[in-house]
Amino acid sequence: MTLRQKVGSVLFGTGVIILLIVYWLAAYYGSQHIYAYLGKRPSEVVVQLINCVGGMFLWGITMAILGNFIQSHQMIFFKSLVNAIRSMSRGDFTVSVKNDPRNGYFGELVDSINQMATDLGQLEKMRQEFISNVSHEIQSPLTSISGFSRALQNDQLSAEERKHYLNIIETESVRLSKLSDNLLKLTSLESQHHPFEPKTYRLDKQLRNHILACEPQWVDKDIEMDIELDHVTITADEDLLSQVWTNLIHNAVKFVPAGGIIRVRVVSNGEEAVVRISNNGPSIQEEDLTHIFERFYKGDKSRNRTAGGNGLGLSIVKKIVDMHHGSIAAESPAGEMTTFVVRLPILQQIPN
């Protein structure tokens, strides 16, 4: 109970007592005036009984008038709540119910409905942005595939041009397939029904295997791999975390310049494992750091487009890390290496 509500309750109780006293006094002096006018006074018991009945009668009239006023106010109040809920059911989340101090304890209900409308409005905005982003991401490769398919119908194309167009169609098809796969993967992870099967294994060995698996890519770019992996054993879902390391390592290889450096560190403090994956590629702008884990967010859209990204990889990474009750953050000081820091509890609670 708030201080205002406590003060209101005290004032209300005091007002009721004062009103009862006033009504009893009114009944008393009124009856005395009648006795004086009639020149006759009944026994003391009857006098007290008349005073009580008269006071209660006046109290009843007041309560009837006040109750009618309160009921009218409550009907208007509840009607506003019903109208707000109906508006939200029709998709209008701009509604707001006025919170009158006279609503008393119902003020919390009003605040909850207004907060619900705000939250649903934000969810609807996110849904519309998601649909818009998906439509854009799908439309781009489809436009390329359609355009170059029409170009292939030209019989005067040389074999080299035809091969070039076919390569573009294949690349865009792969990109479209990857987008579809990532969308399904993200939807599955957010459904709360995705399998989560933690087991105990060596995290350093897992990372080493992923680094070796993408050896052709970093060798082709003449990248220096600076690796320091402490012996770290964790209990986690190995398959899900494989997607995390694959994404982060591939991103590092993708955006580091030829002849650059990628640094991978794994340490443990006994309670959590800390993985740092760094590269000396282009820095991430400070305003982008807080958004890079959002779906479809691309700080450098031209760079991501040419690299074939669709803005979902880091969203998937964050979701998997969250499922492990861990955290992920990006650090990119100007002129220094860009680092993704993943912190994971050593032990995971195995679901029942």
Sequence and secondary structure as in RCSB ss.txt:
>XXXX:A:sequence
MTLRQKVGSVLFGTGVIILLIVYWLAAYYGSQHIYAYLGKRPSEVVVQLINCVGGMFLWGITMAILGNFIQSHQM
IFFKSLVNAIRSMSRGDFTVSVKNDPRNGYFGELVDSINQMATDLGQLEKMRQEFISNVSHEIQSPLTSISGFSR
ALQNDQLSAEERKHYLNIIETESVRLSKLSDNLLKLTSLESQHHPFEPKTYRLDKQLRNHILACEPQWVDKDIEM
DIELDHVTITADEDLLSQVWTNLIHNAVKFVPAGGIIRVRVVSNGEEAVVRISNNGPSIQEEDLTHIFERFYKGD
KSRNRTAGGNGLGLSIVKKIVDMHHGSIAAESPAGEMTTFVVRLPILQQIPN
>XXXX:A:secstr
  HHHHHHHHHHHHHHHHHHHHHHHHHHHHHHHHHHHHT    HHHHHHHHHHHHHHHHHHHHHHHHHHHHHHHH
HHHHHHHHHHHHHHTT         GGGTTHHHHHHHHHHHHHHHHHHHHHHHHHHHHHHHHHHHHHHHHHHHHH
HTT TT  HHHHHHHHHHHHHHHHHHHHHHHHHHHHHHHHTT S    EEEEHHHHHHHHHHHTHHHHHHTT EE
EEEE   EEEE HHHHHHHHHHHHHHHHHHS TT EEEEEEEE SSEEEEEEEE S    HHHHTTTTSTT  SS
HHHHHHHT  S HHHHHHHHHHHTT EEEEE  TTS EEEEEEEESS     
